Amino acid sequence: MNRLLQSVIMLMAFCSISAFAQFDYTPDTTMILREKFNKPFPTVWKTIKRLITEENCAIESEKQNFDEKTETYKGNLRSETCLLVSGEDSTREVMMKYGKVPMIRGGVWVSGRIQYNFSIKDMPDKTVQVVLTVELSGREDYITHQVHFWSSNGILDVRMMDKLKKALGGS
């Protein structure tokens, strides 16, 4: 009887460890892109807004401040989460191109999304610094029924920053 009880306890412990092991919680580092532009703040601001809408994204948040003492602007523009791909057949494969999709055994990914976050600031040298971070997310609909978030590998980040450079005529 004692041996049977030990076997049951070991089996339960193994099963609980296996259940937790199906999720990969390794945090990725967020890629941060920085560029300086020799354009006025309002021009850079409007260009970023236009580029976000050209990506078929809406603006979720925009905050802009003007410091009267230093006569400088600073602000943040964040897009809504924009759909990159949907459908059970291709979502995981497409999102794997752009970041490390969380490993969920038996998971079925039904959508992949992106969110752009721009921090824009006038610099003392009369340039405008733009800092871009990107967050990827996707909905898994079979095991967890939740939206999961992960870091980009930089492909979409660099693509967006290159579009900004081109639109502003270089840095």
C-alpha positions as MATLAB code, in Angstrom:
seq = 'MNRLLQSVIMLMAFCSISAFAQFDYTPDTTMILREKFNKPFPTVWKTIKRLITEENCAIESEKQNFDEKTETYKGNLRSETCLLVSGEDSTREVMMKYGKVPMIRGGVWVSGRIQYNFSIKDMPDKTVQVVLTVELSGREDYITHQVHFWSSNGILDVRMMDKLKKALGGS';
ca = [
       0.000    0.000    0.000;
       2.835    2.375    0.902;
       4.498    1.715   -2.451;
       1.253    2.423   -4.297;
       0.848    5.728   -2.455;
       4.416    6.738   -3.337;
       3.813    5.866   -6.987;
       0.611    7.931   -7.093;
       2.351   10.936   -5.478;
       5.274   10.703   -7.920;
       2.899   10.444  -10.865;
       0.947   13.488   -9.672;
       4.161   15.471   -9.188;
       5.371   14.535  -12.675;
       2.056   15.489  -14.262;
       1.973   18.863  -12.504;
       5.549   19.624  -13.607;
       4.666   18.659  -17.182;
       1.622   20.939  -17.126;
       3.754   23.909  -16.076;
       6.533   23.029  -18.499;
       4.333   23.557  -21.547;
       4.667   27.344  -21.280;
       7.906   29.133  -22.109;
       8.201   32.114  -19.774;
      11.713   33.134  -20.824;
      11.596   36.936  -21.038;
      12.981   38.371  -24.254;
      14.747   41.670  -24.391;
      12.943   44.504  -26.093;
      14.743   46.009  -29.054;
      15.017   49.782  -28.783;
      15.776   51.808  -31.903;
      17.015   55.406  -31.635;
      17.439   57.902  -34.455;
      18.001   61.630  -34.625;
      16.473   63.797  -37.332;
      17.318   67.323  -38.450;
      13.655   68.239  -38.832;
      11.325   70.249  -36.605;
       9.369   68.333  -33.970;
       5.941   68.997  -35.572;
       7.152   67.583  -38.902;
       8.488   64.411  -37.276;
       5.291   64.048  -35.212;
       2.993   64.340  -38.248;
       5.139   61.960  -40.280;
       5.006   59.272  -37.590;
       1.225   59.620  -37.338;
       0.947   59.249  -41.124;
       3.191   56.167  -41.157;
       1.142   54.492  -38.429;
      -2.069   55.055  -40.392;
      -0.376   53.785  -43.572;
       0.218   50.519  -41.691;
      -3.590   50.300  -41.283;
      -3.271   51.075  -37.597;
      -5.073   53.646  -35.521;
      -3.514   55.879  -32.884;
      -4.268   54.573  -29.391;
      -2.522   57.311  -27.471;
      -0.810   60.588  -28.270;
       0.670   62.876  -25.660;
       2.651   65.968  -26.479;
       4.144   68.586  -24.159;
       5.899   71.885  -24.746;
       8.338   73.117  -22.116;
       8.247   76.934  -22.186;
      11.521   77.295  -20.266;
      13.608   75.244  -22.660;
      11.294   75.778  -25.658;
      11.357   72.086  -26.482;
       8.732   69.478  -27.298;
       8.466   65.903  -26.185;
       5.765   63.349  -26.703;
       4.647   59.766  -27.115;
       2.668   58.176  -29.927;
       1.359   54.633  -29.536;
      -0.588   52.702  -32.113;
      -3.423   50.383  -31.306;
      -2.613   46.708  -31.648;
      -2.682   46.157  -35.404;
      -3.564   42.840  -36.989;
      -0.661   41.266  -38.892;
      -2.143   37.851  -39.581;
      -5.184   35.787  -38.703;
      -6.238   32.198  -39.211;
      -5.290   28.935  -37.548;
      -3.268   27.697  -40.522;
      -0.650   30.424  -40.886;
      -0.523   32.634  -37.790;
       2.248   30.835  -35.911;
       4.499   30.529  -38.981;
       4.106   34.199  -39.901;
       4.679   35.444  -36.346;
       7.786   33.232  -35.971;
       9.419   35.403  -38.654;
       9.130   38.469  -36.397;
       9.775   37.166  -32.878;
       9.911   34.185  -30.545;
       6.294   33.068  -30.227;
       5.605   31.552  -26.795;
       5.686   27.753  -26.833;
       2.326   26.339  -25.848;
       2.036   22.614  -26.502;
      -1.048   21.920  -28.535;
      -1.759   25.642  -28.826;
      -3.667   27.039  -31.787;
      -2.726   30.608  -32.678;
      -5.592   32.457  -34.365;
      -4.186   35.996  -34.681;
      -0.930   37.899  -34.607;
      -0.683   41.617  -33.839;
       1.846   44.428  -33.502;
       1.918   47.646  -31.489;
       4.279   50.552  -32.199;
       5.405   52.898  -29.427;
       7.270   56.086  -30.393;
       8.911   58.466  -27.950;
       9.813   61.780  -29.619;
      11.929   64.496  -28.029;
      13.611   67.768  -29.018;
      17.310   67.561  -28.211;
      19.660   70.372  -27.103;
      21.570   70.106  -30.403;
      18.378   71.167  -32.257;
      17.656   67.661  -33.543;
      14.653   65.482  -32.779;
      15.288   62.071  -31.242;
      12.870   59.253  -32.009;
      12.867   56.078  -29.908;
      10.844   53.151  -31.249;
       9.821   49.971  -29.446;
       7.545   47.287  -30.828;
       5.495   44.667  -29.019;
       4.044   41.590  -30.652;
       1.039   39.679  -29.412;
      -1.212   36.886  -30.468;
      -4.296   35.039  -29.377;
      -4.007   31.347  -28.578;
      -7.477   29.819  -28.689;
      -7.188   26.147  -27.778;
      -5.184   25.722  -24.553;
      -5.069   29.119  -22.801;
      -7.763   31.122  -24.629;
      -5.673   34.235  -23.953;
      -3.659   36.915  -25.677;
       0.087   36.476  -25.125;
       2.781   39.146  -25.574;
       6.401   38.861  -26.691;
       9.265   40.957  -28.022;
      10.017   41.584  -31.655;
      13.222   40.293  -33.257;
      13.708   43.692  -34.901;
      12.589   43.075  -38.475;
       9.371   45.096  -38.214;
      11.029   47.700  -35.966;
      13.805   48.390  -38.454;
      11.333   48.400  -41.342;
       9.243   51.100  -39.636;
      12.308   53.186  -38.717;
      13.570   52.914  -42.314;
      10.207   54.192  -43.550;
      10.505   57.143  -41.166;
      14.033   57.905  -42.363;
      12.919   57.773  -45.979;
       9.865   59.967  -45.314;
      11.993   62.577  -43.538;
      14.754   62.487  -46.120;
      17.390   60.700  -44.047;
      18.648   61.525  -40.591;
];
